[in-house]
Amino acid sequence: MSGATTGSVRFILRIEGLCVLLAMLLAYARLDLGWGTFALFFLTPDLSMLGYLAGPRIGAVSYNLAHSYIGAIICLLAGYLLAAPALTAAGMIWCAHIGFDRALGYGLKYASGFGFTHLGRIGRMAGAIPDTAVTNK
């Protein structure tokens, strides 16, 4: 087993990402916080890719921490429970970013390298590297 989803399961996971993106866009619109803020912070989780400067293992951990729904939903819930609109907005923007990435096929990373994700291989070498190259290091 390669550790990456394929076929209809991969398609469903990508559609789920699209649904999260759309749900967060609709919810954010109801908050009336301004789309400039949304645009400014939408790509912020991608700063986690800087972890790859320290190597693929640290890069994968860094990327996965910023691209897991766990932190984003905790942020969203904390904003709601604490009546903190800025924190709620941050959670929505974060969830929307993750949904966007998932819809495009960018999944959580394996330590094998940036191109090895739970949604399958990405990048120029995606078709050239066998599925067995993905490991759970």
C-alpha positions as CSV (number, residue, x, y, z in Angstrom):
1,M,0.0,0.0,0.0
2,S,1.4,3.4,-1.0
3,G,-0.2,5.6,1.7
4,A,-1.9,7.8,-0.9
5,T,-5.5,7.6,-1.9
6,T,-6.5,7.0,-5.4
7,G,-9.6,6.7,-7.6
8,S,-13.0,7.6,-6.4
9,V,-11.8,8.0,-2.8
10,R,-9.3,10.7,-3.9
11,F,-12.1,12.4,-5.9
12,I,-14.4,12.4,-2.9
13,L,-11.7,13.9,-0.7
14,R,-11.1,16.7,-3.2
15,I,-14.8,17.4,-3.5
16,E,-15.0,17.6,0.3
17,G,-12.2,20.2,0.2
18,L,-14.2,22.2,-2.3
19,C,-17.3,22.0,0.0
20,V,-15.3,23.3,3.0
21,L,-14.0,26.1,0.8
22,L,-17.5,27.1,-0.3
23,A,-18.9,26.8,3.2
24,M,-16.2,29.0,4.7
25,L,-16.7,31.6,1.9
26,L,-20.4,31.7,2.6
27,A,-19.9,31.9,6.4
28,Y,-17.2,34.6,6.0
29,A,-19.5,36.7,3.8
30,R,-22.1,36.6,6.7
31,L,-19.6,38.0,9.1
32,D,-19.2,41.1,6.9
33,L,-15.5,41.5,7.9
34,G,-14.3,42.6,4.5
35,W,-12.7,40.6,1.7
36,G,-9.5,42.5,1.8
37,T,-8.6,40.8,5.1
38,F,-9.6,37.4,3.6
39,A,-7.4,38.0,0.6
40,L,-4.5,39.3,2.7
41,F,-4.4,36.2,4.9
42,F,-5.6,33.4,2.6
43,L,-2.2,32.2,1.6
44,T,-0.6,32.6,5.1
45,P,-0.6,28.8,5.8
46,D,1.7,28.4,2.9
47,L,4.5,30.1,4.8
48,S,4.8,26.7,6.5
49,M,6.6,25.5,3.4
50,L,9.6,27.4,4.6
51,G,10.1,24.4,6.9
52,Y,11.4,22.5,3.8
53,L,14.5,24.7,4.0
54,A,15.4,22.5,7.0
55,G,14.8,19.3,5.1
56,P,11.9,17.1,4.0
57,R,11.0,15.7,7.5
58,I,10.8,19.1,9.2
59,G,9.1,20.5,6.1
60,A,6.4,17.9,6.2
61,V,5.8,18.4,9.9
62,S,5.6,22.2,9.4
63,Y,3.4,21.9,6.4
64,N,1.1,19.4,8.0
65,L,0.7,21.5,11.2
66,A,-0.5,24.4,9.1
67,H,-2.6,22.3,6.7
68,S,-4.5,20.1,9.1
69,Y,-8.1,21.1,10.0
70,I,-7.3,20.5,13.7
71,G,-5.7,23.9,14.4
72,A,-8.1,25.7,12.1
73,I,-11.2,24.4,13.7
74,I,-9.8,25.0,17.2
75,C,-9.2,28.6,16.1
76,L,-12.7,28.8,14.7
77,L,-14.3,27.4,17.8
78,A,-12.3,29.6,20.1
79,G,-13.4,32.6,18.2
80,Y,-17.0,31.6,18.4
81,L,-16.9,30.7,22.1
82,L,-14.9,33.8,23.1
83,A,-17.0,36.1,20.9
84,A,-13.8,37.2,19.1
85,P,-14.7,37.9,15.5
86,A,-11.1,38.3,14.4
87,L,-10.3,34.8,15.7
88,T,-13.4,33.4,14.1
89,A,-12.4,35.1,10.8
90,A,-8.9,33.6,11.1
91,G,-10.3,30.1,11.6
92,M,-12.6,30.6,8.6
93,I,-9.8,31.8,6.4
94,W,-7.6,29.0,7.5
95,C,-10.3,26.3,6.9
96,A,-11.0,27.9,3.5
97,H,-7.3,27.7,2.6
98,I,-7.1,24.0,3.5
99,G,-10.2,23.3,1.6
100,F,-8.8,25.1,-1.4
101,D,-5.6,23.1,-1.3
102,R,-7.4,19.8,-0.9
103,A,-9.7,20.6,-3.8
104,L,-6.6,21.2,-5.9
105,G,-5.1,17.8,-4.8
106,Y,-2.6,19.2,-2.3
107,G,-2.8,16.8,0.6
108,L,-0.9,16.4,3.9
109,K,2.8,15.6,3.2
110,Y,4.9,12.6,3.8
111,A,8.6,12.9,4.9
112,S,9.6,11.4,1.6
113,G,9.4,14.9,0.0
114,F,7.0,17.7,-0.8
115,G,5.5,15.9,-3.8
116,F,4.3,12.9,-1.7
117,T,0.9,13.6,-0.2
118,H,-2.0,11.6,1.2
119,L,-4.0,12.6,-1.9
120,G,-1.3,11.2,-4.2
121,R,1.8,12.5,-5.8
122,I,2.0,16.1,-7.1
123,G,4.4,18.0,-9.2
124,R,6.3,17.4,-12.4
125,M,7.5,13.9,-11.4
126,A,4.1,12.7,-10.3
127,G,3.8,10.1,-13.1
128,A,7.5,9.1,-13.1
129,I,7.8,7.9,-9.4
130,P,6.2,4.6,-8.5
131,D,3.5,4.5,-5.7
132,T,5.8,2.4,-3.6
133,A,8.1,5.4,-3.2
134,V,5.8,6.9,-0.6
135,T,6.7,5.9,3.0
136,N,5.4,6.8,6.4
137,K,8.7,8.0,7.8
